């Protein structure tokens, strides 16, 4: 693959252009995936699968997304975001269409799991945040990341009711074909994120190889603490996002309550992620992250103790919505603050891999333990305990930029 010619790239990207195109891409890519829980019951009933079969495929999706994330980020850091986003959009569309045609659990794991997961690694936060980190000044970076994360939340608010309506009017299979076509809209939007040719010199950072950047990051305790916290984030949000509709149905609530709850999570996280981005400009980001994880545990305990009515579900969804993806802006801003922006997409991809390992366990254990016990209670309480551990894990993070020895000049 040859480097992108300066002729093919704009001289510079405006903050407005980066945020608009990046936000719309995240709205589509994250909005589509947030509604996957709505397919659990119609697909398992139609195909004769267990909940574990469906859950395992989405667990594979999260793991594939995380495993491919550092490589997608590496390519975007080296060659620019446009090519990665365009290829990921094509793969996303192919994966969604293939989901509709999968007739076996293995086929579903290969399409909804492997194919869609790899696609998501190239068209969601890590790649978009790399462009934001390189193109937005440091003093506005946390805020800009909050805007992009809020867009992903708005995508959930917008797309979950749309997906529910598509399933209701067209059937679950045709609804997936419509979403496949929608994923292709990422390609024209990605043209707005074609970066200047001086990509490799972003931020004025000294030249550093990929291997050196990875070794440096993993040697730093703060990087490992961030990975540990993000593991818990993935466990909690994906368990709730996928299994909430079935949990509420088991509690005797009608399907529209689950649809409304998922939409409320998306709506309130628009405010939560934006607020987290704003606060990251003023407060220690480790304190913001610790507070988010602690408050999630408090919210789950209160929900488990409360009677399960539409009102309590909506209150819980609104509170969790504020906390849902609000970990994303401060986590990525800390990475940029410590290591700089040259390898931001790749390093963000490694931290996100930890998130996706948590996602794998959250969604798979939800289905596995439900099939074994007939209840989600064990996973709910496990989420509480992990939230407390994540709050403690973020407190030792040191946010100061690394002081590197400048490399000798090339004669």
PASEBA-447849 format. One record per residue (C-alpha): x, y, z; residue number from 1. Coordinates in steps of 0.2 Angstrom, whole numbers, plus 5000, padded with zeros to 4 digits. Each point is the difference from the previous one (the first is absolute). Layout:
<sites>
<site xx="X" yy="Y" zz="Z" k="NUM"/>
...
</sites>
This chain:
<sites>
<site xx="5000" yy="5000" zz="5000" k="1"/>
<site xx="5007" yy="5017" zz="4995" k="2"/>
<site xx="4999" yy="5015" zz="5011" k="3"/>
<site xx="4986" yy="5012" zz="4996" k="4"/>
<site xx="5005" yy="5014" zz="4988" k="5"/>
<site xx="5000" yy="5018" zz="5007" k="6"/>
<site xx="4990" yy="5004" zz="4984" k="7"/>
<site xx="4986" yy="4989" zz="5006" k="8"/>
<site xx="4999" yy="5008" zz="5017" k="9"/>
<site xx="4993" yy="5017" zz="5006" k="10"/>
<site xx="5013" yy="5012" zz="5006" k="11"/>
<site xx="4992" yy="5000" zz="5018" k="12"/>
<site xx="4984" yy="4994" zz="5008" k="13"/>
<site xx="4989" yy="5012" zz="5010" k="14"/>
<site xx="4994" yy="4995" zz="5017" k="15"/>
<site xx="4982" yy="5002" zz="4994" k="16"/>
<site xx="5003" yy="4988" zz="4986" k="17"/>
<site xx="5009" yy="4987" zz="5011" k="18"/>
<site xx="4986" yy="5001" zz="5013" k="19"/>
<site xx="4986" yy="4999" zz="4987" k="20"/>
<site xx="5006" yy="4986" zz="4990" k="21"/>
<site xx="5007" yy="4991" zz="5015" k="22"/>
<site xx="4984" yy="5002" zz="5009" k="23"/>
<site xx="4989" yy="4993" zz="4986" k="24"/>
<site xx="5011" yy="4985" zz="4997" k="25"/>
<site xx="5000" yy="4996" zz="5019" k="26"/>
<site xx="4981" yy="5003" zz="5000" k="27"/>
<site xx="4998" yy="4987" zz="4986" k="28"/>
<site xx="5012" yy="4987" zz="5005" k="29"/>
<site xx="4996" yy="5000" zz="5019" k="30"/>
<site xx="4981" yy="5003" zz="4997" k="31"/>
<site xx="4999" yy="4985" zz="4990" k="32"/>
<site xx="5008" yy="4988" zz="5012" k="33"/>
<site xx="4991" yy="5007" zz="5015" k="34"/>
<site xx="4984" yy="4992" zz="4995" k="35"/>
<site xx="5007" yy="4982" zz="4997" k="36"/>
<site xx="4991" yy="4995" zz="5017" k="37"/>
<site xx="4983" yy="5003" zz="4991" k="38"/>
<site xx="5005" yy="4985" zz="4988" k="39"/>
<site xx="5003" yy="4987" zz="5015" k="40"/>
<site xx="4982" yy="4994" zz="5002" k="41"/>
<site xx="4993" yy="5000" zz="4982" k="42"/>
<site xx="5016" yy="4992" zz="4993" k="43"/>
<site xx="5001" yy="4987" zz="5014" k="44"/>
<site xx="4982" yy="4996" zz="4998" k="45"/>
<site xx="5000" yy="4999" zz="4981" k="46"/>
<site xx="5016" yy="4990" zz="4999" k="47"/>
<site xx="4998" yy="4989" zz="5015" k="48"/>
<site xx="5016" yy="5006" zz="5009" k="49"/>
<site xx="5003" yy="5002" zz="5019" k="50"/>
<site xx="5004" yy="5017" zz="5007" k="51"/>
<site xx="5018" yy="4994" zz="5002" k="52"/>
<site xx="5002" yy="4997" zz="4981" k="53"/>
<site xx="4995" yy="5018" zz="4997" k="54"/>
<site xx="5010" yy="5007" zz="5014" k="55"/>
<site xx="5015" yy="4990" zz="4995" k="56"/>
<site xx="5000" yy="5008" zz="4982" k="57"/>
<site xx="4999" yy="5018" zz="5008" k="58"/>
<site xx="5014" yy="4995" zz="5012" k="59"/>
<site xx="5010" yy="4995" zz="4985" k="60"/>
<site xx="4996" yy="5016" zz="4992" k="61"/>
<site xx="5006" yy="5010" zz="5014" k="62"/>
<site xx="5016" yy="4990" zz="5002" k="63"/>
<site xx="5003" yy="5002" zz="4981" k="64"/>
<site xx="4997" yy="5018" zz="5001" k="65"/>
<site xx="5013" yy="5002" zz="5014" k="66"/>
<site xx="5013" yy="4989" zz="4992" k="67"/>
<site xx="4999" yy="5008" zz="4984" k="68"/>
<site xx="5000" yy="5018" zz="5008" k="69"/>
<site xx="5019" yy="5002" zz="5002" k="70"/>
<site xx="5003" yy="4995" zz="4982" k="71"/>
<site xx="4986" yy="5011" zz="4993" k="72"/>
<site xx="5007" yy="5014" zz="5010" k="73"/>
<site xx="5018" yy="4997" zz="4994" k="74"/>
<site xx="4995" yy="5001" zz="4982" k="75"/>
<site xx="4990" yy="5016" zz="5003" k="76"/>
<site xx="5015" yy="5008" zz="5009" k="77"/>
<site xx="5011" yy="4995" zz="4986" k="78"/>
<site xx="4989" yy="5002" zz="4984" k="79"/>
<site xx="4986" yy="5011" zz="5006" k="80"/>
<site xx="4983" yy="4997" zz="5006" k="81"/>
<site xx="4990" yy="5001" zz="4983" k="82"/>
<site xx="5006" yy="4983" zz="4993" k="83"/>
<site xx="4997" yy="4991" zz="5016" k="84"/>
<site xx="4983" yy="5007" zz="5003" k="85"/>
<site xx="4995" yy="4996" zz="4982" k="86"/>
<site xx="5006" yy="4982" zz="5001" k="87"/>
<site xx="4991" yy="4998" zz="5017" k="88"/>
<site xx="4984" yy="5007" zz="4993" k="89"/>
<site xx="5000" yy="4987" zz="4986" k="90"/>
<site xx="5004" yy="4986" zz="5012" k="91"/>
<site xx="4986" yy="5006" zz="5012" k="92"/>
<site xx="4987" yy="5000" zz="4986" k="93"/>
<site xx="5006" yy="4982" zz="4995" k="94"/>
<site xx="4999" yy="4994" zz="5018" k="95"/>
<site xx="4982" yy="5007" zz="5003" k="96"/>
<site xx="4994" yy="4992" zz="4984" k="97"/>
<site xx="5008" yy="4984" zz="5004" k="98"/>
<site xx="4992" yy="5000" zz="5017" k="99"/>
<site xx="4983" yy="5000" zz="4993" k="100"/>
<site xx="5005" yy="4984" zz="4990" k="101"/>
<site xx="5008" yy="4990" zz="5013" k="102"/>
<site xx="4991" yy="4984" zz="5004" k="103"/>
<site xx="5011" yy="4992" zz="5013" k="104"/>
<site xx="5008" yy="5006" zz="5016" k="105"/>
<site xx="5017" yy="4998" zz="4992" k="106"/>
<site xx="4995" yy="5010" zz="4985" k="107"/>
<site xx="4993" yy="5014" zz="5011" k="108"/>
<site xx="5016" yy="5000" zz="5011" k="109"/>
<site xx="5010" yy="5002" zz="4984" k="110"/>
<site xx="4989" yy="5014" zz="4993" k="111"/>
<site xx="4993" yy="5010" zz="5015" k="112"/>
<site xx="5015" yy="4996" zz="5010" k="113"/>
<site xx="5016" yy="4999" zz="4990" k="114"/>
<site xx="4996" yy="5010" zz="4984" k="115"/>
<site xx="4990" yy="5014" zz="5009" k="116"/>
<site xx="5012" yy="5001" zz="5014" k="117"/>
<site xx="5015" yy="5003" zz="4988" k="118"/>
<site xx="4990" yy="5013" zz="4991" k="119"/>
<site xx="4996" yy="5010" zz="5016" k="120"/>
<site xx="5018" yy="5001" zz="5004" k="121"/>
<site xx="5003" yy="5011" zz="4985" k="122"/>
<site xx="4985" yy="5012" zz="5001" k="123"/>
<site xx="4997" yy="5004" zz="5018" k="124"/>
<site xx="5009" yy="5010" zz="5014" k="125"/>
<site xx="5019" yy="4995" zz="4998" k="126"/>
<site xx="5001" yy="5005" zz="4982" k="127"/>
<site xx="4990" yy="5016" zz="5002" k="128"/>
<site xx="5008" yy="5005" zz="5016" k="129"/>
<site xx="5017" yy="4998" zz="4992" k="130"/>
<site xx="4995" yy="5014" zz="4987" k="131"/>
<site xx="4993" yy="5011" zz="5014" k="132"/>
<site xx="5016" yy="4998" zz="5010" k="133"/>
<site xx="5010" yy="5005" zz="4985" k="134"/>
<site xx="4989" yy="5014" zz="4994" k="135"/>
<site xx="4993" yy="5008" zz="5015" k="136"/>
<site xx="5011" yy="5011" zz="5012" k="137"/>
<site xx="5004" yy="4992" zz="5016" k="138"/>
<site xx="4991" yy="5013" zz="5010" k="139"/>
<site xx="4983" yy="4995" zz="4991" k="140"/>
<site xx="5004" yy="4981" zz="4998" k="141"/>
<site xx="4990" yy="4993" zz="5015" k="142"/>
<site xx="4985" yy="5011" zz="4995" k="143"/>
<site xx="5001" yy="4994" zz="4982" k="144"/>
<site xx="5001" yy="4982" zz="5005" k="145"/>
<site xx="4985" yy="5003" zz="5011" k="146"/>
<site xx="4991" yy="5006" zz="4985" k="147"/>
<site xx="5004" yy="4985" zz="4990" k="148"/>
<site xx="4995" yy="4988" zz="5014" k="149"/>
<site xx="4984" yy="5010" zz="5002" k="150"/>
<site xx="4996" yy="4997" zz="4982" k="151"/>
<site xx="5002" yy="4981" zz="5002" k="152"/>
<site xx="4987" yy="5002" zz="5014" k="153"/>
<site xx="4989" yy="5010" zz="4989" k="154"/>
<site xx="5001" yy="4986" zz="4988" k="155"/>
<site xx="4994" yy="4988" zz="5013" k="156"/>
<site xx="4985" yy="5011" zz="5004" k="157"/>
<site xx="4996" yy="5002" zz="4981" k="158"/>
<site xx="5004" yy="4983" zz="4994" k="159"/>
<site xx="4992" yy="4988" zz="5013" k="160"/>
<site xx="4982" yy="5006" zz="4997" k="161"/>
<site xx="5004" yy="5000" zz="4981" k="162"/>
<site xx="5006" yy="4982" zz="5001" k="163"/>
<site xx="4985" yy="4995" zz="5011" k="164"/>
<site xx="4988" yy="5007" zz="4987" k="165"/>
<site xx="5010" yy="4991" zz="4986" k="166"/>
<site xx="4998" yy="4984" zz="5009" k="167"/>
<site xx="4982" yy="5003" zz="5003" k="168"/>
<site xx="4995" yy="5005" zz="4982" k="169"/>
<site xx="5013" yy="4990" zz="4990" k="170"/>
<site xx="5005" yy="4986" zz="5010" k="171"/>
<site xx="5017" yy="4997" zz="5008" k="172"/>
<site xx="5008" yy="4993" zz="4984" k="173"/>
<site xx="4995" yy="5015" zz="4989" k="174"/>
<site xx="5005" yy="5012" zz="5014" k="175"/>
<site xx="5018" yy="4994" zz="4999" k="176"/>
<site xx="5000" yy="5003" zz="4981" k="177"/>
<site xx="4995" yy="5018" zz="5003" k="178"/>
<site xx="5013" yy="5003" zz="5013" k="179"/>
<site xx="5013" yy="4992" zz="4988" k="180"/>
<site xx="4996" yy="5014" zz="4987" k="181"/>
<site xx="5000" yy="5013" zz="5014" k="182"/>
<site xx="5018" yy="4995" zz="5005" k="183"/>
<site xx="5006" yy="5004" zz="4982" k="184"/>
<site xx="4997" yy="5019" zz="5004" k="185"/>
<site xx="5015" yy="5000" zz="5011" k="186"/>
<site xx="5011" yy="5000" zz="4984" k="187"/>
<site xx="4995" yy="5017" zz="4993" k="188"/>
<site xx="5001" yy="5007" zz="5018" k="189"/>
<site xx="5018" yy="4993" zz="5002" k="190"/>
<site xx="5006" yy="5012" zz="4986" k="191"/>
<site xx="4998" yy="5014" zz="5012" k="192"/>
<site xx="5013" yy="4992" zz="5011" k="193"/>
<site xx="5014" yy="4999" zz="4987" k="194"/>
<site xx="5015" yy="5007" zz="5009" k="195"/>
<site xx="5014" yy="5011" zz="4995" k="196"/>
<site xx="5016" yy="4991" zz="4993" k="197"/>
<site xx="5010" yy="5005" zz="5015" k="198"/>
<site xx="4990" yy="4987" zz="5010" k="199"/>
<site xx="5016" yy="4992" zz="5006" k="200"/>
<site xx="5006" yy="5016" zz="5008" k="201"/>
<site xx="4984" yy="5003" zz="5010" k="202"/>
<site xx="5003" yy="5009" zz="5016" k="203"/>
<site xx="5018" yy="5003" zz="4997" k="204"/>
<site xx="5004" yy="4984" zz="5009" k="205"/>
<site xx="5017" yy="4992" zz="4998" k="206"/>
<site xx="5000" yy="4985" zz="4988" k="207"/>
<site xx="4996" yy="4984" zz="5008" k="208"/>
<site xx="4997" yy="4983" zz="4993" k="209"/>
<site xx="4985" yy="4990" zz="5003" k="210"/>
<site xx="5009" yy="4987" zz="5011" k="211"/>
<site xx="5008" yy="5013" zz="5010" k="212"/>
<site xx="4983" yy="5009" zz="5003" k="213"/>
<site xx="4992" yy="4983" zz="5006" k="214"/>
<site xx="5014" yy="4996" zz="5011" k="215"/>
<site xx="5000" yy="5017" zz="5008" k="216"/>
<site xx="4981" yy="4999" zz="5003" k="217"/>
<site xx="5000" yy="4983" zz="5008" k="218"/>
<site xx="5014" yy="5004" zz="5011" k="219"/>
<site xx="4991" yy="5014" zz="5008" k="220"/>
<site xx="4988" yy="4995" zz="5015" k="221"/>
<site xx="4988" yy="5014" zz="4995" k="222"/>
<site xx="4997" yy="4992" zz="4983" k="223"/>
<site xx="4996" yy="4984" zz="5008" k="224"/>
<site xx="4988" yy="5007" zz="5013" k="225"/>
<site xx="4991" yy="5009" zz="4986" k="226"/>
<site xx="4998" yy="4983" zz="4991" k="227"/>
<site xx="4994" yy="4992" zz="5016" k="228"/>
<site xx="4986" yy="5013" zz="5002" k="229"/>
<site xx="4995" yy="4999" zz="4982" k="230"/>
<site xx="4998" yy="4981" zz="5002" k="231"/>
<site xx="4987" yy="5003" zz="5013" k="232"/>
<site xx="4991" yy="5014" zz="4989" k="233"/>
<site xx="4999" yy="4987" zz="4986" k="234"/>
<site xx="4993" yy="4986" zz="5011" k="235"/>
<site xx="4986" yy="5012" zz="5007" k="236"/>
<site xx="4994" yy="5009" zz="4985" k="237"/>
<site xx="4999" yy="4985" zz="4988" k="238"/>
<site xx="4992" yy="4989" zz="5013" k="239"/>
<site xx="4986" yy="5013" zz="5003" k="240"/>
<site xx="4999" yy="5005" zz="4982" k="241"/>
<site xx="4997" yy="4982" zz="4993" k="242"/>
<site xx="4991" yy="4992" zz="5014" k="243"/>
<site xx="4989" yy="5014" zz="5007" k="244"/>
<site xx="4986" yy="4997" zz="4987" k="245"/>
<site xx="4999" yy="4981" zz="5005" k="246"/>
<site xx="5002" yy="5004" zz="5019" k="247"/>
<site xx="4985" yy="5012" zz="5000" k="248"/>
<site xx="4990" yy="4988" zz="4990" k="249"/>
<site xx="5003" yy="4987" zz="5013" k="250"/>
<site xx="4994" yy="5013" zz="5013" k="251"/>
<site xx="4984" yy="5001" zz="4991" k="252"/>
<site xx="5002" yy="5017" zz="4992" k="253"/>
<site xx="4995" yy="5003" zz="4982" k="254"/>
<site xx="5013" yy="5001" zz="4986" k="255"/>
<site xx="4997" yy="5019" zz="4998" k="256"/>
<site xx="5007" yy="5003" zz="5017" k="257"/>
<site xx="5017" yy="4992" zz="4995" k="258"/>
<site xx="5000" yy="5010" zz="4984" k="259"/>
<site xx="4997" yy="5016" zz="5009" k="260"/>
<site xx="5013" yy="4995" zz="5013" k="261"/>
<site xx="5013" yy="4998" zz="4987" k="262"/>
<site xx="4996" yy="5016" zz="4992" k="263"/>
<site xx="5000" yy="5009" zz="5017" k="264"/>
<site xx="5018" yy="4993" zz="5003" k="265"/>
<site xx="5005" yy="5008" zz="4983" k="266"/>
<site xx="4991" yy="5017" zz="5003" k="267"/>
<site xx="5007" yy="5003" zz="5018" k="268"/>
<site xx="5017" yy="4994" zz="4995" k="269"/>
<site xx="5001" yy="5014" zz="4987" k="270"/>
<site xx="5000" yy="5012" zz="5015" k="271"/>
<site xx="5011" yy="4988" zz="5011" k="272"/>
<site xx="5014" yy="4998" zz="4987" k="273"/>
<site xx="5000" yy="5019" zz="4995" k="274"/>
<site xx="5001" yy="5004" zz="5019" k="275"/>
<site xx="5014" yy="4988" zz="5002" k="276"/>
<site xx="5009" yy="5008" zz="4986" k="277"/>
<site xx="4998" yy="5017" zz="5007" k="278"/>
<site xx="5005" yy="4995" zz="5018" k="279"/>
<site xx="5015" yy="4992" zz="4993" k="280"/>
<site xx="5006" yy="5018" zz="4995" k="281"/>
<site xx="4999" yy="5005" zz="5018" k="282"/>
<site xx="5002" yy="4985" zz="5012" k="283"/>
<site xx="5011" yy="4985" zz="5002" k="284"/>
<site xx="4994" yy="4987" zz="4988" k="285"/>
<site xx="5004" yy="4986" zz="5012" k="286"/>
<site xx="4988" yy="5007" zz="5012" k="287"/>
<site xx="4987" yy="5002" zz="4987" k="288"/>
<site xx="5002" yy="4982" zz="4995" k="289"/>
<site xx="5000" yy="4993" zz="5018" k="290"/>
<site xx="4984" yy="5010" zz="5003" k="291"/>
<site xx="4991" yy="4993" zz="4985" k="292"/>
<site xx="5004" yy="4982" zz="5004" k="293"/>
<site xx="4995" yy="5002" zz="5018" k="294"/>
<site xx="4984" yy="5008" zz="4996" k="295"/>
<site xx="4996" yy="4986" zz="4987" k="296"/>
<site xx="5001" yy="4987" zz="5015" k="297"/>
<site xx="4989" yy="5011" zz="5011" k="298"/>
<site xx="4987" yy="5001" zz="4985" k="299"/>
<site xx="5000" yy="4981" zz="4998" k="300"/>
<site xx="4997" yy="4997" zz="5018" k="301"/>
<site xx="4986" yy="5012" zz="5001" k="302"/>
<site xx="4992" yy="4992" zz="4984" k="303"/>
<site xx="5001" yy="4982" zz="5007" k="304"/>
<site xx="4992" yy="5006" zz="5016" k="305"/>
<site xx="4986" yy="5009" zz="4992" k="306"/>
<site xx="4984" yy="4993" zz="4993" k="307"/>
<site xx="5001" yy="4997" zz="4982" k="308"/>
<site xx="4987" yy="5012" zz="4992" k="309"/>
<site xx="5001" yy="5011" zz="4985" k="310"/>
<site xx="5004" yy="5015" zz="5010" k="311"/>
<site xx="5015" yy="4992" zz="5010" k="312"/>
<site xx="5007" yy="4993" zz="4983" k="313"/>
<site xx="4999" yy="5017" zz="4993" k="314"/>
<site xx="5008" yy="5008" zz="5015" k="315"/>
<site xx="5014" yy="4987" zz="5000" k="316"/>
<site xx="5003" yy="5002" zz="4981" k="317"/>
<site xx="5001" yy="5019" zz="5001" k="318"/>
<site xx="5013" yy="4999" zz="5014" k="319"/>
<site xx="5010" yy="4986" zz="4991" k="320"/>
<site xx="4999" yy="5010" zz="4985" k="321"/>
<site xx="5009" yy="5015" zz="5008" k="322"/>
<site xx="5014" yy="4988" zz="5005" k="323"/>
<site xx="4999" yy="4988" zz="4984" k="324"/>
<site xx="5014" yy="5006" zz="4988" k="325"/>
<site xx="5006" yy="5015" zz="5011" k="326"/>
<site xx="5015" yy="4990" zz="5004" k="327"/>
<site xx="5006" yy="5001" zz="4981" k="328"/>
<site xx="5005" yy="5019" zz="4999" k="329"/>
<site xx="5011" yy="5000" zz="5016" k="330"/>
<site xx="5008" yy="4983" zz="4997" k="331"/>
<site xx="5005" yy="5005" zz="4982" k="332"/>
<site xx="5005" yy="5018" zz="5006" k="333"/>
<site xx="5011" yy="4992" zz="5013" k="334"/>
<site xx="5009" yy="4989" zz="4987" k="335"/>
<site xx="5003" yy="5015" zz="4989" k="336"/>
<site xx="5006" yy="5011" zz="5015" k="337"/>
<site xx="5012" yy="4987" zz="5006" k="338"/>
<site xx="5007" yy="4993" zz="4983" k="339"/>
<site xx="4996" yy="5013" zz="4987" k="340"/>
<site xx="4990" yy="4998" zz="4985" k="341"/>
<site xx="5012" yy="4992" zz="4987" k="342"/>
<site xx="4994" yy="4982" zz="5005" k="343"/>
<site xx="4983" yy="5005" zz="5008" k="344"/>
<site xx="4989" yy="4989" zz="4989" k="345"/>
<site xx="5011" yy="4985" zz="5003" k="346"/>
<site xx="5002" yy="5002" zz="5019" k="347"/>
<site xx="4982" yy="5004" zz="5002" k="348"/>
<site xx="4997" yy="4984" zz="4991" k="349"/>
<site xx="5010" yy="4990" zz="5013" k="350"/>
<site xx="4990" yy="5008" zz="5014" k="351"/>
<site xx="4984" yy="4996" zz="4991" k="352"/>
<site xx="5005" yy="4982" zz="4997" k="353"/>
<site xx="4999" yy="4999" zz="5019" k="354"/>
<site xx="4983" yy="5007" zz="4999" k="355"/>
<site xx="4995" yy="4987" zz="4988" k="356"/>
<site xx="5006" yy="4986" zz="5010" k="357"/>
<site xx="4989" yy="5006" zz="5014" k="358"/>
<site xx="4986" yy="5001" zz="4987" k="359"/>
<site xx="5003" yy="4982" zz="4994" k="360"/>
<site xx="4998" yy="4994" zz="5018" k="361"/>
<site xx="4985" yy="5011" zz="5004" k="362"/>
<site xx="4990" yy="4995" zz="4985" k="363"/>
<site xx="5005" yy="4982" zz="5001" k="364"/>
<site xx="4998" yy="4998" zz="5018" k="365"/>
<site xx="4983" yy="5008" zz="4999" k="366"/>
<site xx="4994" yy="4987" zz="4989" k="367"/>
<site xx="5010" yy="4985" zz="5008" k="368"/>
<site xx="4994" yy="5004" zz="5017" k="369"/>
<site xx="4982" yy="5003" zz="4995" k="370"/>
<site xx="4999" yy="4983" zz="4992" k="371"/>
<site xx="5008" yy="4992" zz="5015" k="372"/>
<site xx="4990" yy="5009" zz="5014" k="373"/>
<site xx="4985" yy="5007" zz="4991" k="374"/>
<site xx="5005" yy="5017" zz="5007" k="375"/>
<site xx="5012" yy="5015" zz="4996" k="376"/>
<site xx="5002" yy="5004" zz="5019" k="377"/>
<site xx="5018" yy="4993" zz="5001" k="378"/>
<site xx="5006" yy="5011" zz="4985" k="379"/>
<site xx="4991" yy="5016" zz="5007" k="380"/>
<site xx="5010" yy="4998" zz="5017" k="381"/>
<site xx="5016" yy="4996" zz="4991" k="382"/>
<site xx="4998" yy="5016" zz="4991" k="383"/>
<site xx="4998" yy="5009" zz="5017" k="384"/>
<site xx="5016" yy="4993" zz="5007" k="385"/>
<site xx="5010" yy="5003" zz="4984" k="386"/>
<site xx="4994" yy="5018" zz="5000" k="387"/>
<site xx="5007" yy="5003" zz="5018" k="388"/>
<site xx="5017" yy="4992" zz="4994" k="389"/>
<site xx="5001" yy="5011" zz="4984" k="390"/>
<site xx="4997" yy="5016" zz="5011" k="391"/>
<site xx="5015" yy="4995" zz="5011" k="392"/>
<site xx="5010" yy="4995" zz="4985" k="393"/>
<site xx="4999" yy="5018" zz="4992" k="394"/>
<site xx="5006" yy="5009" zz="5015" k="395"/>
<site xx="5019" yy="4996" zz="4998" k="396"/>
<site xx="5000" yy="5006" zz="4982" k="397"/>
<site xx="5013" yy="5014" zz="4997" k="398"/>
<site xx="4995" yy="5012" zz="4987" k="399"/>
<site xx="5017" yy="5009" zz="4997" k="400"/>
<site xx="5007" yy="4999" zz="4982" k="401"/>
<site xx="5015" yy="4989" zz="4998" k="402"/>
<site xx="5017" yy="5008" zz="4999" k="403"/>
<site xx="5009" yy="4992" zz="4986" k="404"/>
<site xx="5018" yy="5002" zz="4995" k="405"/>
<site xx="5000" yy="5009" zz="4983" k="406"/>
<site xx="5007" yy="4989" zz="4986" k="407"/>
<site xx="5016" yy="5005" zz="4991" k="408"/>
<site xx="4997" yy="5010" zz="4984" k="409"/>
<site xx="5003" yy="4991" zz="4984" k="410"/>
<site xx="5015" yy="5007" zz="4991" k="411"/>
</sites>
